[in-house]
Every structure is written in structure tokens, then in C-alpha cells.
Amino acid sequence: MSSPPAGLARAVDAHRAFEPDSDAETTFVSTTTAFDGVVDAETTDDGVSFSVTVTVPMLSTVTDDELAPIVEDGWYETFERRVTDVGAIFRTERALTPQVTHDDREAVVTVTLTDTNVERGVDDAAALIDFVEGTYVQGIIPGYTYTDPVAGLLEQARAAGGSS
């Protein structure tokens, strides 16, 4: 096993969105999203590589209602299209191509970014995880009764927007 990138522990400890994974010193987990966000870091010739993985539930697993397969297929296609169009969310210009896969229970977004600045890389990994969560929430289909974690996300959005 290689040693962790220089400054990684300090950057993760200082960041409000992460905590170190107790099982791996080069892995850290998101603490500010309802979904599973995990980042693995390693030193490369170009700096530090951050492999970001965000796992979100398929819509049919977080609703009490029956969701027709065509509805979930359309939802997933839209989520995939939106989440791969990352745009300008980072502290530096990046050309990234997230990969999205799914099964009956969850969708997984993976992307790797590299940076010579560890703190900026950690910030950008957090931004990517937040982007995936925001993209997911934007795609929630109205008219269904959702369970957690989606019900909690919708409640937070209502509270932030001042509605009930």
C-alpha cells in the first residue's frame, strides 16, 4: 500500500464535508449529503488523483407508490444526461466525463479528477458530490410519496424555500 498524498489528512480534517474512512487512510467519506459519497486519493505523476464515487437510490426504491418501469427508465436517462454535464462547478477548469451505471436498486456516479493542489482537489471532490445530490433532487418526480433519504431532502428544500 502506498503512503497517502502529502497534506491529504490535513485537507480532509479541515473540510466540513468529509471525514476520514477508518479503514483506509487514503479514503474519505462525505458527511454532508444524504447519499454515499466516497473519495479515494492517490499520488500520481500529475499530482493527486481523486476518484469520486456517489451512490444514489433508484427512484422506485424511495417511494411508497408504484413506479412504472417506463417512468423510472425516463428518470434515469434524464439523471444520467444531467449528471454527466458537470459544467463550471469547480475551483479550476476541468474536463471531466463522469460515468454512470445502475441496477434495480441504485445508480452509481464515478469520476476521477487530478490536481497538484490537495486542498483544491478535496474542495472539488466535495463540489462534485454536492452536484450529484442537487442533480438528483432536481429530477425528483412530483406526485409520489417518497421515503428517506428523499423525503428528508424534500423537507430540507421546502424549509429552505420557506414553504411547508
PyMOL commands that set and color helices and strands:
alter all, ss='L'
color gray80, all
select helices_A, chain A and resi 8-14+59-62+69-83+118-138+150-161
alter helices_A, ss='H'
color red, helices_A
select strands_A, chain A and resi 18-20+27-30+36-44+47-57+99-102+106-115
alter strands_A, ss='S'
color yellow, strands_A
deselect
rebuild
show_as cartoon
